[in-house]
Amino acid sequence: MSRRQPPFEAAALEATVRAAVGARCAVGIDLVDIDEVQRSIETLGDAYLDRLFTEHERASCTGSARARAASFAARFAAKEAALKVLAPSGPRPEWRSIEVVRLPHGACELHLHGTAAALADAGGLSGFSVSLTHEAGYAAAVVVAALAQGGGARPDGGR
Amino acid sequence: MDEEIRRVLAAHGRLPVDAAGVGDGDDLFQLGLSSHASVNVMLALEDAFGIEFPEPMLRKSTFESVAAIHRALAQLLPTPAQS
């Protein structure tokens, strides 16, 4: 870890602690049947993959047909979980505007683009975090975001 | 058009009921249409009718019933649809 000037480090620490303990959070969860995703890939092919997943996501999902389906199912779950956090009152943002970015060491981040990013800004949501898992026949994802003080403009309270 | 919508629902909706017997106004999500299956239905409708649902139409209500899907398709097809 790089050394920084103490005042800057103290400010960064304060911001981190405030984000960790002081912020209200919004959470979303989703569960997806891996068989359904595998069947969609087989029957709809590129129309399915290109519409739902970014180029990075498609490149991240490798291996056997089953392994790929599990990875795509987890990413679809992440998009739906993020949608529950964003809770749009109007149209939903298109799927590729919510992107699971796989870091070199294997952990994943959630990146928002376009309409999804605009919804997050409008709702006072930031610091998105995602966790993916798959086991047996299902893939699941949880998305958490910090809700700014005075935020919560989401009409349904972020169900 | 409604016959084709029901064919797509039967093939891609994974409903626990027979799509042929679904009423025009029946709520497909209450009948068991999952969010993932609704995406499959959307993509299959796009392929069947040669259209693409734009982002403003990507809302749950667009796909909530046969009648709602009919209305959405009627907006996207170049000529008024006959059912």
gemmi code that builds the backbone of each chain (N, CA, C; Angstrom):
import gemmi

chains = {
    "A": [
        ("MET", (0.849, -1.194, 0.000), (0.000, 0.000, 0.000), (0.886, 1.247, 0.000)),
        ("SER", (0.555, 2.229, -0.828), (1.402, 3.411, -0.953), (1.203, 4.331, 0.255)),
        ("ARG", (2.280, 5.057, 0.598), (2.218, 6.030, 1.700), (1.625, 7.336, 1.194)),
        ("ARG", (0.741, 7.921, 1.967), (0.168, 9.213, 1.594), (0.402, 10.187, 2.734)),
        ("GLN", (0.195, 11.445, 2.438), (0.290, 12.460, 3.479), (-0.793, 12.199, 4.524)),
        ("PRO", (-0.476, 12.336, 5.811), (-1.444, 12.017, 6.865), (-2.814, 12.667, 6.709)),
        ("PRO", (-2.914, 13.973, 6.384), (-4.255, 14.570, 6.324), (-5.133, 13.889, 5.281)),
        ("PHE", (-4.517, 13.580, 4.147), (-5.282, 12.939, 3.086), (-5.733, 11.555, 3.538)),
        ("GLU", (-4.809, 10.861, 4.209), (-5.133, 9.508, 4.648), (-6.253, 9.540, 5.693)),
        ("ALA", (-6.196, 10.515, 6.594), (-7.236, 10.628, 7.613), (-8.584, 10.915, 6.972)),
        ("ALA", (-8.568, 11.782, 5.967), (-9.831, 12.107, 5.301), (-10.388, 10.890, 4.578)),
        ("ALA", (-9.503, 10.139, 3.948), (-9.950, 8.951, 3.225), (-10.515, 7.922, 4.201)),
        ("LEU", (-9.844, 7.780, 5.363), (-10.309, 6.826, 6.366), (-11.679, 7.241, 6.897)),
        ("GLU", (-11.808, 8.525, 7.151), (-13.093, 9.027, 7.659), (-14.208, 8.738, 6.662)),
        ("ALA", (-13.912, 8.974, 5.383), (-14.930, 8.729, 4.357), (-15.287, 7.254, 4.291)),
        ("THR", (-14.252, 6.404, 4.445), (-14.503, 4.960, 4.387), (-15.369, 4.510, 5.553)),
        ("VAL", (-15.025, 5.001, 6.758), (-15.784, 4.623, 7.951), (-17.214, 5.139, 7.856)),
        ("ARG", (-17.345, 6.376, 7.382), (-18.690, 6.941, 7.261), (-19.516, 6.116, 6.277)),
        ("ALA", (-18.857, 5.711, 5.179), (-19.572, 4.894, 4.195), (-19.970, 3.552, 4.795)),
        ("ALA", (-19.081, 3.005, 5.672), (-19.322, 1.669, 6.205), (-20.389, 1.675, 7.293)),
        ("VAL", (-20.367, 2.652, 8.155), (-21.267, 2.594, 9.318), (-22.353, 3.660, 9.307)),
        ("GLY", (-22.152, 4.710, 8.524), (-23.095, 5.813, 8.609), (-24.140, 5.829, 7.515)),
        ("ALA", (-23.855, 5.100, 6.423), (-24.749, 5.212, 5.279), (-25.906, 4.233, 5.385)),
        ("ARG", (-27.027, 4.638, 4.886), (-28.111, 3.687, 4.700), (-27.807, 2.902, 3.429)),
        ("CYS", (-28.223, 1.675, 3.389), (-27.915, 0.821, 2.254), (-29.188, 0.370, 1.560)),
        ("ALA", (-29.049, 0.081, 0.274), (-30.114, -0.571, -0.484), (-29.567, -1.914, -0.929)),
        ("VAL", (-30.401, -2.935, -0.898), (-29.928, -4.274, -1.250), (-30.906, -4.937, -2.222)),
        ("GLY", (-30.340, -5.719, -3.126), (-31.159, -6.484, -4.063), (-30.604, -7.888, -4.199)),
        ("ILE", (-31.472, -8.856, -4.439), (-31.038, -10.249, -4.581), (-31.830, -10.891, -5.707)),
        ("ASP", (-31.209, -11.848, -6.409), (-31.928, -12.569, -7.447), (-31.358, -13.973, -7.602)),
        ("LEU", (-32.222, -14.875, -8.004), (-31.870, -16.288, -8.153), (-32.267, -16.733, -9.558)),
        ("VAL", (-31.362, -17.433, -10.249), (-31.619, -17.830, -11.635), (-31.337, -19.326, -11.812)),
        ("ASP", (-32.216, -19.987, -12.539), (-32.070, -21.407, -12.859), (-31.022, -21.558, -13.976)),
        ("ILE", (-29.925, -22.251, -13.689), (-28.842, -22.376, -14.669), (-29.299, -23.150, -15.910)),
        ("ASP", (-30.152, -24.145, -15.730), (-30.679, -24.903, -16.880), (-31.390, -23.978, -17.865)),
        ("GLU", (-32.147, -23.012, -17.321), (-32.891, -22.101, -18.203), (-31.930, -21.260, -19.035)),
        ("VAL", (-30.853, -20.805, -18.394), (-29.873, -19.996, -19.122), (-29.179, -20.844, -20.188)),
        ("GLN", (-28.822, -22.086, -19.822), (-28.160, -22.959, -20.797), (-29.089, -23.216, -21.997)),
        ("ARG", (-30.373, -23.411, -21.714), (-31.337, -23.637, -22.789), (-31.474, -22.381, -23.657)),
        ("SER", (-31.450, -21.204, -23.024), (-31.561, -19.956, -23.795), (-30.368, -19.772, -24.716)),
        ("ILE", (-29.182, -20.120, -24.212), (-27.979, -20.006, -25.043), (-28.077, -20.961, -26.227)),
        ("GLU", (-28.601, -22.154, -25.975), (-28.702, -23.159, -27.039), (-29.766, -22.783, -28.067)),
        ("THR", (-30.880, -22.216, -27.610), (-31.990, -21.965, -28.537), (-31.928, -20.578, -29.170)),
        ("LEU", (-31.469, -19.575, -28.435), (-31.471, -18.206, -28.954), (-30.074, -17.721, -29.343)),
        ("GLY", (-29.045, -18.391, -28.850), (-27.668, -18.124, -29.274), (-27.201, -16.696, -29.066)),
        ("ASP", (-26.589, -16.150, -30.132), (-25.990, -14.822, -30.018), (-27.026, -13.733, -29.750)),
        ("ALA", (-28.261, -13.922, -30.234), (-29.296, -12.903, -29.981), (-29.484, -12.727, -28.482)),
        ("TYR", (-29.400, -13.831, -27.753), (-29.534, -13.808, -26.288), (-28.277, -13.210, -25.651)),
        ("LEU", (-27.132, -13.728, -26.023), (-25.888, -13.291, -25.367), (-25.564, -11.836, -25.691)),
        ("ASP", (-25.757, -11.440, -26.954), (-25.396, -10.076, -27.354), (-26.323, -9.039, -26.739)),
        ("ARG", (-27.596, -9.412, -26.527), (-28.561, -8.441, -25.997), (-28.377, -8.227, -24.496)),
        ("LEU", (-27.973, -9.285, -23.797), (-27.943, -9.219, -22.335), (-26.567, -8.903, -21.762)),
        ("PHE", (-25.513, -9.298, -22.465), (-24.183, -9.247, -21.853), (-23.205, -8.408, -22.678)),
        ("THR", (-22.334, -7.700, -21.948), (-21.333, -6.885, -22.628), (-20.232, -7.786, -23.188)),
        ("GLU", (-19.411, -7.184, -24.009), (-18.285, -7.921, -24.588), (-17.383, -8.472, -23.481)),
        ("HIS", (-17.148, -7.638, -22.447), (-16.302, -8.087, -21.327), (-16.945, -9.275, -20.618)),
        ("GLU", (-18.255, -9.197, -20.388), (-18.944, -10.299, -19.703), (-18.872, -11.580, -20.526)),
        ("ARG", (-19.055, -11.459, -21.830), (-19.004, -12.658, -22.678), (-17.600, -13.259, -22.648)),
        ("ALA", (-16.585, -12.389, -22.607), (-15.205, -12.891, -22.567), (-14.877, -13.509, -21.209)),
        ("SER", (-15.620, -13.093, -20.163), (-15.347, -13.599, -18.805), (-15.954, -14.983, -18.574)),
        ("CYS", (-16.949, -15.338, -19.376), (-17.665, -16.600, -19.149), (-17.104, -17.660, -20.092)),
        ("THR", (-16.222, -18.486, -19.569), (-15.527, -19.465, -20.396), (-15.709, -20.863, -19.806)),
        ("GLY", (-15.176, -21.848, -20.520), (-15.211, -23.225, -20.040), (-16.261, -24.052, -20.755)),
        ("SER", (-16.697, -25.108, -20.115), (-17.698, -25.994, -20.708), (-19.019, -25.254, -20.867)),
        ("ALA", (-19.920, -25.845, -21.635), (-21.238, -25.223, -21.835), (-21.931, -25.000, -20.489)),
        ("ARG", (-21.775, -25.961, -19.582), (-22.402, -25.848, -18.266), (-21.748, -24.739, -17.440)),
        ("ALA", (-20.416, -24.674, -17.492), (-19.700, -23.641, -16.730), (-20.051, -22.250, -17.253)),
        ("ARG", (-20.126, -22.130, -18.571), (-20.492, -20.838, -19.165), (-21.905, -20.449, -18.745)),
        ("ALA", (-22.822, -21.405, -18.802), (-24.207, -21.111, -18.433), (-24.289, -20.659, -16.973)),
        ("ALA", (-23.513, -21.310, -16.097), (-23.522, -20.923, -14.679), (-23.004, -19.501, -14.504)),
        ("SER", (-21.939, -19.160, -15.234), (-21.365, -17.814, -15.132), (-22.329, -16.761, -15.687)),
        ("PHE", (-22.948, -17.068, -16.820), (-23.921, -16.126, -17.381), (-25.144, -15.993, -16.465)),
        ("ALA", (-25.573, -17.110, -15.873), (-26.734, -17.063, -14.972), (-26.441, -16.165, -13.769)),
        ("ALA", (-25.225, -16.267, -13.227), (-24.855, -15.422, -12.089), (-24.857, -13.951, -12.496)),
        ("ARG", (-24.392, -13.674, -13.704), (-24.364, -12.280, -14.181), (-25.782, -11.756, -14.447)),
        ("PHE", (-26.631, -12.617, -14.980), (-28.028, -12.186, -15.164), (-28.659, -11.892, -13.803)),
        ("ALA", (-28.368, -12.759, -12.825), (-28.897, -12.526, -11.472), (-28.400, -11.188, -10.924)),
        ("ALA", (-27.136, -10.859, -11.200), (-26.573, -9.584, -10.732), (-27.314, -8.397, -11.354)),
        ("LYS", (-27.646, -8.516, -12.630), (-28.359, -7.425, -13.306), (-29.755, -7.249, -12.702)),
        ("GLU", (-30.422, -8.371, -12.405), (-31.755, -8.293, -11.815), (-31.685, -7.791, -10.369)),
        ("ALA", (-30.650, -8.212, -9.649), (-30.476, -7.734, -8.274), (-30.207, -6.222, -8.270)),
        ("ALA", (-29.383, -5.768, -9.212), (-29.097, -4.330, -9.319), (-30.361, -3.560, -9.676)),
        ("LEU", (-31.193, -4.177, -10.506), (-32.452, -3.528, -10.887), (-33.341, -3.323, -9.659)),
        ("LYS", (-33.307, -4.288, -8.737), (-34.093, -4.149, -7.505), (-33.563, -3.012, -6.639)),
        ("VAL", (-32.267, -2.775, -6.705), (-31.685, -1.644, -5.972), (-32.058, -0.330, -6.663)),
        ("LEU", (-31.969, -0.319, -7.986), (-32.262, 0.910, -8.732), (-33.762, 1.223, -8.708)),
        ("ALA", (-34.587, 0.177, -8.694), (-36.040, 0.309, -8.589), (-36.614, 1.410, -9.483)),
        ("PRO", (-36.413, 1.298, -10.798), (-36.940, 2.348, -11.683), (-38.464, 2.381, -11.666)),
        ("SER", (-39.014, 3.589, -11.667), (-40.475, 3.709, -11.712), (-40.970, 3.614, -13.155)),
        ("GLY", (-40.077, 3.879, -14.112), (-40.432, 3.784, -15.531), (-39.756, 2.589, -16.168)),
        ("PRO", (-39.327, 2.723, -17.422), (-38.668, 1.615, -18.096), (-37.395, 1.188, -17.371)),
        ("ARG", (-37.073, -0.090, -17.502), (-35.839, -0.578, -16.900), (-34.672, -0.226, -17.822)),
        ("PRO", (-33.486, -0.016, -17.268), (-32.323, 0.186, -18.136), (-32.010, -1.116, -18.863)),
        ("GLU", (-31.499, -1.012, -20.068), (-31.208, -2.240, -20.806), (-30.084, -3.002, -20.097)),
        ("TRP", (-30.073, -4.294, -20.308), (-29.263, -5.198, -19.482), (-27.773, -4.886, -19.535)),
        ("ARG", (-27.270, -4.463, -20.699), (-25.821, -4.245, -20.819), (-25.349, -2.980, -20.090)),
        ("SER", (-26.303, -2.145, -19.667), (-25.898, -0.949, -18.924), (-25.592, -1.287, -17.464)),
        ("ILE", (-25.851, -2.530, -17.063), (-25.444, -3.026, -15.748), (-24.444, -4.147, -16.016)),
        ("GLU", (-23.182, -3.890, -15.698), (-22.103, -4.789, -16.127), (-21.334, -5.359, -14.940)),
        ("VAL", (-21.158, -6.678, -14.965), (-20.294, -7.325, -13.972), (-18.884, -7.361, -14.556)),
        ("VAL", (-17.971, -6.679, -13.882), (-16.589, -6.617, -14.356), (-15.726, -7.530, -13.493)),
        ("ARG", (-15.125, -8.492, -14.146), (-14.289, -9.459, -13.433), (-12.863, -8.915, -13.379)),
        ("LEU", (-12.351, -8.771, -12.156), (-11.004, -8.253, -11.971), (-9.990, -9.379, -12.173)),
        ("PRO", (-8.719, -9.021, -12.421), (-7.714, -10.059, -12.727), (-7.599, -11.128, -11.639)),
        ("HIS", (-7.806, -10.768, -10.365), (-7.668, -11.762, -9.301), (-8.957, -12.543, -9.058)),
        ("GLY", (-10.002, -12.269, -9.839), (-11.197, -13.105, -9.764), (-12.401, -12.445, -9.124)),
        ("ALA", (-12.182, -11.431, -8.293), (-13.330, -10.740, -7.680), (-14.087, -9.958, -8.757)),
        ("CYS", (-15.342, -9.643, -8.459), (-16.157, -8.934, -9.440), (-16.622, -7.585, -8.891)),
        ("GLU", (-16.735, -6.632, -9.789), (-17.298, -5.320, -9.474), (-18.520, -5.103, -10.343)),
        ("LEU", (-19.390, -4.207, -9.896), (-20.563, -3.841, -10.686), (-20.346, -2.444, -11.253)),
        ("HIS", (-20.395, -2.321, -12.557), (-20.252, -1.030, -13.216), (-21.570, -0.660, -13.888)),
        ("LEU", (-21.992, 0.580, -13.695), (-23.231, 1.054, -14.311), (-22.911, 2.031, -15.430)),
        ("HIS", (-23.661, 1.931, -16.505), (-23.481, 2.822, -17.640), (-24.841, 3.415, -18.030)),
        ("GLY", (-24.808, 4.455, -18.820), (-26.016, 4.984, -19.456), (-27.179, 5.204, -18.507)),
        ("THR", (-28.329, 4.633, -18.862), (-29.553, 4.840, -18.093), (-29.420, 4.315, -16.669)),
        ("ALA", (-28.715, 3.200, -16.508), (-28.550, 2.636, -15.160), (-27.758, 3.597, -14.275)),
        ("ALA", (-26.701, 4.178, -14.819), (-25.900, 5.136, -14.056), (-26.724, 6.376, -13.718)),
        ("ALA", (-27.541, 6.807, -14.662), (-28.390, 7.989, -14.428), (-29.416, 7.706, -13.327)),
        ("LEU", (-29.971, 6.500, -13.337), (-30.929, 6.113, -12.289), (-30.263, 6.108, -10.918)),
        ("ALA", (-29.030, 5.586, -10.862), (-28.302, 5.552, -9.596), (-28.056, 6.971, -9.090)),
        ("ASP", (-27.632, 7.851, -9.982), (-27.383, 9.246, -9.594), (-28.666, 9.891, -9.076)),
        ("ALA", (-29.753, 9.683, -9.812), (-31.031, 10.302, -9.439), (-31.533, 9.776, -8.094)),
        ("GLY", (-31.217, 8.505, -7.802), (-31.686, 7.913, -6.558), (-30.723, 8.074, -5.398)),
        ("GLY", (-29.601, 8.769, -5.628), (-28.615, 8.957, -4.564), (-27.899, 7.671, -4.190)),
        ("LEU", (-27.733, 6.789, -5.155), (-27.108, 5.489, -4.903), (-25.670, 5.484, -5.411)),
        ("SER", (-24.777, 4.962, -4.591), (-23.367, 4.905, -5.000), (-22.709, 3.709, -4.316)),
        ("GLY", (-21.447, 3.504, -4.636), (-20.680, 2.448, -3.978), (-21.277, 1.068, -4.167)),
        ("PHE", (-21.666, 0.773, -5.388), (-22.290, -0.530, -5.654), (-21.291, -1.663, -5.430)),
        ("SER", (-21.778, -2.729, -4.832), (-20.964, -3.915, -4.595), (-21.791, -5.143, -4.965)),
        ("VAL", (-21.131, -6.142, -5.551), (-21.862, -7.333, -5.997), (-21.169, -8.594, -5.510)),
        ("SER", (-21.961, -9.599, -5.202), (-21.427, -10.912, -4.855), (-22.204, -11.960, -5.640)),
        ("LEU", (-21.466, -12.859, -6.294), (-22.070, -13.890, -7.142), (-21.804, -15.269, -6.554)),
        ("THR", (-22.716, -16.183, -6.798), (-22.469, -17.573, -6.407), (-23.291, -18.494, -7.295)),
        ("HIS", (-22.818, -19.726, -7.453), (-23.661, -20.746, -8.085), (-23.355, -22.092, -7.461)),
        ("GLU", (-24.418, -22.854, -7.310), (-24.303, -24.154, -6.639), (-25.435, -25.027, -7.164)),
        ("ALA", (-25.107, -26.262, -7.466), (-26.114, -27.178, -8.007), (-26.787, -26.522, -9.216)),
        ("GLY", (-28.098, -26.351, -9.182), (-28.794, -25.874, -10.369), (-29.065, -24.391, -10.421)),
        ("TYR", (-28.587, -23.637, -9.447), (-28.959, -22.228, -9.374), (-27.749, -21.304, -9.252)),
        ("ALA", (-27.923, -20.113, -9.776), (-26.942, -19.042, -9.587), (-27.659, -17.892, -8.892)),
        ("ALA", (-26.946, -17.196, -8.022), (-27.551, -16.098, -7.278), (-26.589, -14.922, -7.207)),
        ("ALA", (-27.143, -13.749, -6.989), (-26.328, -12.550, -6.813), (-26.980, -11.621, -5.810)),
        ("VAL", (-26.138, -10.948, -5.052), (-26.584, -9.903, -4.140), (-25.875, -8.613, -4.537)),
        ("VAL", (-26.632, -7.533, -4.595), (-26.066, -6.216, -4.896), (-26.406, -5.274, -3.745)),
        ("VAL", (-25.405, -4.536, -3.278), (-25.599, -3.555, -2.205), (-25.098, -2.205, -2.695)),
        ("ALA", (-25.801, -1.159, -2.316), (-25.354, 0.201, -2.650), (-25.622, 1.114, -1.473)),
        ("ALA", (-24.789, 2.113, -1.333), (-24.997, 3.114, -0.286), (-26.023, 4.127, -0.765)),
        ("LEU", (-26.920, 4.477, 0.134), (-27.979, 5.436, -0.181), (-27.618, 6.756, 0.498)),
        ("ALA", (-27.463, 7.795, -0.309), (-27.040, 9.092, 0.227), (-28.061, 9.636, 1.208)),
        ("GLN", (-27.543, 10.410, 2.180), (-28.453, 11.086, 3.118), (-29.387, 11.965, 2.298)),
        ("GLY", (-30.675, 11.864, 2.585), (-31.633, 12.636, 1.804), (-32.032, 11.918, 0.539)),
        ("GLY", (-31.398, 10.737, 0.252), (-31.761, 9.961, -0.920), (-33.049, 9.210, -0.637)),
        ("GLY", (-33.260, 8.185, -1.421), (-34.467, 7.401, -1.215), (-35.649, 7.955, -1.961)),
        ("ALA", (-35.341, 8.644, -3.081), (-36.409, 9.164, -3.915), (-37.122, 8.053, -4.662)),
        ("ARG", (-36.569, 6.841, -4.537), (-37.174, 5.727, -5.258), (-38.604, 5.524, -4.772)),
        ("PRO", (-39.542, 5.509, -5.681), (-40.950, 5.586, -5.307), (-41.450, 4.430, -4.460)),
        ("ASP", (-40.861, 3.239, -4.637), (-41.384, 2.103, -3.892), (-40.502, 1.757, -2.705)),
        ("GLY", (-39.575, 2.637, -2.366), (-38.722, 2.402, -1.210), (-37.665, 1.353, -1.435)),
        ("GLY", (-37.452, 0.961, -2.683), (-36.363, 0.039, -2.987), (-36.654, -1.401, -2.625)),
        ("ARG", (-37.845, -1.861, -2.955), (-38.168, -3.248, -2.633), (-37.296, -4.170, -3.463)),
    ],
    "B": [
        ("MET", (-52.052, -12.482, -34.956), (-50.914, -12.077, -34.125), (-50.951, -12.772, -32.751)),
        ("ASP", (-52.157, -12.832, -32.159), (-52.248, -13.427, -30.816), (-51.871, -14.903, -30.822)),
        ("GLU", (-52.142, -15.573, -31.938), (-51.762, -16.988, -32.055), (-50.240, -17.118, -32.014)),
        ("GLU", (-49.556, -16.216, -32.711), (-48.087, -16.240, -32.727), (-47.529, -15.879, -31.339)),
        ("ILE", (-48.170, -14.919, -30.672), (-47.741, -14.556, -29.313), (-47.846, -15.775, -28.395)),
        ("ARG", (-48.944, -16.500, -28.501), (-49.121, -17.690, -27.648), (-48.138, -18.794, -28.031)),
        ("ARG", (-47.800, -18.882, -29.314), (-46.801, -19.877, -29.726), (-45.448, -19.555, -29.087)),
        ("VAL", (-45.077, -18.273, -29.095), (-43.820, -17.853, -28.471), (-43.865, -18.102, -26.958)),
        ("LEU", (-45.000, -17.790, -26.343), (-45.144, -18.033, -24.899), (-44.988, -19.518, -24.570)),
        ("ALA", (-45.582, -20.366, -25.424), (-45.499, -21.808, -25.187), (-44.055, -22.294, -25.334)),
        ("ALA", (-43.331, -21.728, -26.304), (-41.972, -22.200, -26.585), (-40.938, -21.628, -25.620)),
        ("HIS", (-41.151, -20.401, -25.133), (-40.100, -19.716, -24.367), (-40.527, -19.210, -22.985)),
        ("GLY", (-41.829, -19.218, -22.697), (-42.295, -18.636, -21.443), (-42.155, -19.533, -20.228)),
        ("ARG", (-41.968, -20.832, -20.465), (-41.835, -21.804, -19.374), (-42.950, -21.636, -18.334)),
        ("LEU", (-44.149, -21.427, -18.839), (-45.301, -21.277, -17.944), (-45.755, -22.655, -17.457)),
        ("PRO", (-46.229, -22.712, -16.228), (-46.727, -23.991, -15.725), (-48.128, -24.321, -16.243)),
        ("VAL", (-48.671, -23.465, -17.112), (-49.993, -23.701, -17.698), (-49.847, -23.701, -19.221)),
        ("ASP", (-50.863, -24.223, -19.906), (-50.860, -24.272, -21.366), (-51.070, -22.856, -21.916)),
        ("ALA", (-50.098, -22.382, -22.689), (-50.178, -21.009, -23.202), (-51.399, -20.812, -24.093)),
        ("ALA", (-51.848, -21.884, -24.736), (-53.014, -21.768, -25.628), (-54.274, -21.389, -24.848)),
        ("GLY", (-54.284, -21.721, -23.563), (-55.465, -21.438, -22.765), (-55.373, -20.160, -21.955)),
        ("VAL", (-54.313, -19.399, -22.142), (-54.143, -18.148, -21.394), (-55.044, -17.065, -21.988)),
        ("GLY", (-55.817, -16.417, -21.146), (-56.704, -15.360, -21.615), (-55.936, -14.114, -22.016)),
        ("ASP", (-56.525, -13.297, -22.868), (-55.841, -12.095, -23.361), (-55.351, -11.199, -22.226)),
        ("GLY", (-56.156, -11.075, -21.185), (-55.809, -10.152, -20.104), (-55.176, -10.822, -18.894)),
        ("ASP", (-54.961, -12.130, -18.930), (-54.389, -12.833, -17.775), (-52.980, -12.329, -17.484)),
        ("ASP", (-52.672, -12.141, -16.214), (-51.353, -11.646, -15.805), (-50.331, -12.781, -15.911)),
        ("LEU", (-49.417, -12.641, -16.885), (-48.448, -13.713, -17.146), (-47.475, -13.900, -15.982)),
        ("PHE", (-47.145, -12.820, -15.291), (-46.211, -12.946, -14.156), (-46.872, -13.687, -12.997)),
        ("GLN", (-48.170, -13.436, -12.822), (-48.886, -14.187, -11.788), (-49.029, -15.653, -12.174)),
        ("LEU", (-49.051, -15.918, -13.479), (-49.142, -17.306, -13.944), (-47.799, -18.028, -13.832)),
        ("GLY", (-46.732, -17.293, -13.541), (-45.445, -17.949, -13.334), (-44.347, -17.539, -14.292)),
        ("LEU", (-44.569, -16.494, -15.101), (-43.518, -16.024, -16.014), (-42.394, -15.372, -15.199)),
        ("SER", (-41.186, -15.924, -15.268), (-40.060, -15.360, -14.523), (-39.441, -14.219, -15.317)),
        ("SER", (-38.612, -13.430, -14.651), (-37.962, -12.315, -15.352), (-37.060, -12.848, -16.457)),
        ("HIS", (-36.371, -13.973, -16.189), (-35.493, -14.533, -17.217), (-36.306, -15.065, -18.388)),
        ("ALA", (-37.404, -15.745, -18.099), (-38.243, -16.265, -19.183), (-38.859, -15.125, -19.994)),
        ("SER", (-39.176, -14.017, -19.333), (-39.769, -12.891, -20.068), (-38.769, -12.302, -21.067)),
        ("VAL", (-37.474, -12.379, -20.737), (-36.448, -11.925, -21.685), (-36.426, -12.840, -22.902)),
        ("ASN", (-36.539, -14.135, -22.646), (-36.583, -15.096, -23.753), (-37.791, -14.850, -24.639)),
        ("VAL", (-38.924, -14.576, -24.025), (-40.132, -14.272, -24.779), (-39.910, -13.022, -25.626)),
        ("MET", (-39.310, -12.008, -25.019), (-39.038, -10.766, -25.744), (-38.162, -11.030, -26.975)),
        ("LEU", (-37.075, -11.777, -26.785), (-36.156, -12.052, -27.897), (-36.838, -12.888, -28.976)),
        ("ALA", (-37.646, -13.858, -28.565), (-38.342, -14.700, -29.540), (-39.395, -13.896, -30.298)),
        ("LEU", (-40.054, -12.947, -29.615), (-41.012, -12.075, -30.303), (-40.286, -11.195, -31.321)),
        ("GLU", (-39.124, -10.675, -30.930), (-38.341, -9.850, -31.859), (-37.992, -10.632, -33.120)),
        ("ASP", (-37.621, -11.900, -32.935), (-37.248, -12.744, -34.071), (-38.479, -13.066, -34.919)),
        ("ALA", (-39.588, -13.386, -34.241), (-40.797, -13.794, -34.961), (-41.409, -12.640, -35.755)),
        ("PHE", (-41.338, -11.427, -35.210), (-42.002, -10.295, -35.856), (-41.029, -9.337, -36.547)),
        ("GLY", (-39.727, -9.626, -36.439), (-38.741, -8.786, -37.113), (-38.673, -7.377, -36.562)),
        ("ILE", (-38.825, -7.242, -35.248), (-38.791, -5.921, -34.613), (-37.784, -5.953, -33.455)),
        ("GLU", (-37.541, -4.804, -32.844), (-36.721, -4.764, -31.630), (-37.414, -3.866, -30.617)),
        ("PHE", (-37.574, -4.376, -29.411), (-38.178, -3.566, -28.355), (-37.174, -2.510, -27.894)),
        ("PRO", (-37.498, -1.216, -28.060), (-36.573, -0.164, -27.614), (-36.588, -0.049, -26.086)),
        ("GLU", (-35.544, 0.586, -25.556), (-35.394, 0.685, -24.101), (-36.641, 1.249, -23.396)),
        ("PRO", (-37.313, 2.278, -23.962), (-38.498, 2.802, -23.258), (-39.616, 1.768, -23.083)),
        ("MET", (-39.571, 0.689, -23.877), (-40.617, -0.347, -23.740), (-40.167, -1.493, -22.845)),
        ("LEU", (-38.948, -1.401, -22.324), (-38.447, -2.463, -21.448), (-38.988, -2.248, -20.044)),
        ("ARG", (-40.231, -2.579, -19.877), (-40.860, -2.502, -18.566), (-41.749, -3.731, -18.411)),
        ("LYS", (-41.920, -4.096, -17.153), (-42.660, -5.317, -16.864), (-44.044, -5.306, -17.505)),
        ("SER", (-44.685, -4.136, -17.508), (-46.060, -4.043, -17.993), (-46.169, -4.373, -19.487)),
        ("THR", (-45.062, -4.193, -20.234), (-45.094, -4.500, -21.672), (-45.379, -5.975, -21.910)),
        ("PHE", (-44.922, -6.827, -20.974), (-45.012, -8.272, -21.183), (-45.954, -8.938, -20.176)),
        ("GLU", (-46.839, -8.150, -19.572), (-47.640, -8.709, -18.471), (-48.832, -9.537, -18.943)),
        ("SER", (-49.225, -9.415, -20.215), (-50.366, -10.191, -20.722), (-50.260, -10.295, -22.238)),
        ("VAL", (-51.040, -11.196, -22.805), (-51.096, -11.318, -24.266), (-51.573, -10.002, -24.869)),
        ("ALA", (-52.564, -9.382, -24.238), (-53.095, -8.121, -24.756), (-52.036, -7.012, -24.708)),
        ("ALA", (-51.242, -6.992, -23.627), (-50.192, -5.962, -23.510), (-49.113, -6.172, -24.569)),
        ("ILE", (-48.735, -7.420, -24.793), (-47.740, -7.721, -25.831), (-48.295, -7.328, -27.201)),
        ("HIS", (-49.566, -7.633, -27.430), (-50.227, -7.258, -28.692), (-50.132, -5.741, -28.907)),
        ("ARG", (-50.450, -4.982, -27.860), (-50.404, -3.508, -27.976), (-48.986, -3.026, -28.285)),
        ("ALA", (-48.007, -3.640, -27.629), (-46.620, -3.229, -27.849), (-46.188, -3.533, -29.280)),
        ("LEU", (-46.525, -4.731, -29.740), (-46.154, -5.110, -31.113), (-46.833, -4.208, -32.127)),
        ("ALA", (-48.098, -3.861, -31.855), (-48.843, -3.004, -32.780), (-48.156, -1.648, -32.946)),
        ("GLN", (-47.496, -1.185, -31.873), (-46.763, 0.086, -31.959), (-45.486, -0.051, -32.775)),
        ("LEU", (-44.911, -1.252, -32.774), (-43.601, -1.441, -33.399), (-43.681, -1.914, -34.849)),
        ("LEU", (-44.796, -2.566, -35.197), (-44.915, -3.083, -36.562), (-45.248, -1.941, -37.520)),
        ("PRO", (-44.721, -2.013, -38.743), (-44.886, -0.900, -39.690), (-46.321, -0.641, -40.103)),
        ("THR", (-47.152, -1.679, -40.153), (-48.554, -1.470, -40.513), (-49.430, -1.963, -39.373)),
        ("PRO", (-50.634, -1.399, -39.238), (-51.516, -1.856, -38.169), (-51.738, -3.356, -38.250)),
        ("ALA", (-51.612, -4.004, -37.104), (-51.713, -5.465, -37.087), (-53.163, -5.905, -37.035)),
        ("GLN", (-53.448, -6.969, -37.757), (-54.775, -7.590, -37.692), (-54.659, -8.827, -36.821)),
        ("SER", (-55.562, -8.975, -35.898), (-55.512, -10.168, -35.067), (-56.630, -11.113, -35.440)),
    ],
}
model = gemmi.Model(1)
for chain_id, residues in chains.items():
    chain = gemmi.Chain(chain_id)
    for i, (resn, *xyz) in enumerate(residues, 1):
        res = gemmi.Residue()
        res.name, res.seqid = resn, gemmi.SeqId(i, " ")
        for name, pos in zip(("N", "CA", "C"), xyz):
            atom = gemmi.Atom()
            atom.name, atom.element = name, gemmi.Element(name[0])
            atom.pos, atom.b_iso = gemmi.Position(*pos), 0.0
            res.add_atom(atom)
        chain.add_residue(res)
    model.add_chain(chain)
structure = gemmi.Structure()
structure.add_model(model)
structure.setup_entities()
